[in-house]
């Protein structure tokens, strides 16, 4: 599994390059916040659309316990996706 870099690691890797810093000046607080927010939104969106939370199909003859497991998984997947949607929506305004 790929390690998810920290906010600081992603910021240094993506935003502290030669084109962003001039005359030894750091980015402004607003630019830093905007950059980190955009990066966070990209990560949340990638997680939501990754397929990891895809609902399982109830196909064929399944025993009652297996059906409960699938329903429980699907309920959890829907709740996580809804939470990710709320996080994305709250940061994209």
LOSE-653028 format. One record per residue (C-alpha): residue in three letters; x, y, z. Coordinates in steps of 0.2 Angstrom, whole numbers, padded with zeros to 4 digits, always signed. Example, Ala and Ser with C-alpha at 12.3 -4.5 7.8 and 13.67 -1.06 7.14 Angstrom:
<rs>
ALA+0062-0022+0039
SER+0068-0005+0036
</rs>
This chain:
<rs>
UNK+0000+0000+0000
UNK+0006+0017-0004
UNK+0011+0029+0010
UNK+0000+0044+0011
UNK+0012+0059+0013
UNK+0009+0072+0027
UNK+0002+0089+0023
UNK+0020+0096+0026
UNK+0028+0083+0014
UNK+0015+0086+0001
UNK+0017+0105+0003
UNK+0036+0104+0001
UNK+0035+0092-0013
UNK+0022+0102-0023
UNK+0023+0120-0019
UNK+0041+0125-0013
UNK+0049+0124-0030
UNK+0059+0138-0039
UNK+0044+0145-0048
UNK+0034+0148-0032
UNK+0048+0156-0022
UNK+0057+0172-0028
UNK+0071+0182-0019
UNK+0070+0170-0005
UNK+0052+0175+0000
UNK+0041+0161+0006
UNK+0023+0160+0000
UNK+0010+0170+0009
UNK-0001+0162+0022
UNK-0016+0163+0010
UNK-0006+0155-0004
UNK-0001+0141+0008
UNK-0018+0138+0014
UNK-0025+0138-0004
UNK-0012+0126-0009
UNK-0015+0114+0005
UNK-0034+0115+0004
UNK-0033+0111-0015
UNK-0022+0096-0012
UNK-0033+0090+0002
UNK-0048+0091-0009
UNK-0039+0081-0022
UNK-0035+0067-0010
UNK-0053+0066-0003
UNK-0060+0066-0021
UNK-0047+0052-0026
UNK-0052+0042-0011
UNK-0071+0044-0015
UNK-0068+0039-0033
UNK-0055+0025-0030
UNK-0068+0011-0031
UNK-0063+0005-0013
UNK-0080+0010-0007
UNK-0090+0002-0021
UNK-0106-0007-0015
UNK-0106-0026-0017
UNK-0120-0034-0027
UNK-0131-0047-0019
UNK-0131-0060-0032
UNK-0137-0078-0032
UNK-0142-0088-0017
UNK-0133-0081-0001
UNK-0136-0087+0016
UNK-0144-0074+0029
UNK-0127-0070+0037
UNK-0118-0067+0020
UNK-0133-0055+0016
UNK-0131-0046+0032
UNK-0113-0044+0029
UNK-0116-0037+0012
UNK-0129-0025+0018
UNK-0118-0019+0032
UNK-0104-0016+0020
UNK-0115-0007+0008
UNK-0122+0004+0022
UNK-0105+0008+0028
UNK-0098+0012+0011
UNK-0113+0024+0008
UNK-0110+0033+0024
UNK-0092+0035+0021
UNK-0095+0042+0004
UNK-0108+0054+0011
UNK-0095+0060+0024
UNK-0082+0062+0010
UNK-0095+0072+0000
UNK-0098+0083+0015
UNK-0080+0086+0018
UNK-0077+0090-0001
UNK-0092+0102-0001
UNK-0087+0111+0014
UNK-0070+0115+0007
UNK-0074+0119-0011
UNK-0085+0135-0006
</rs>
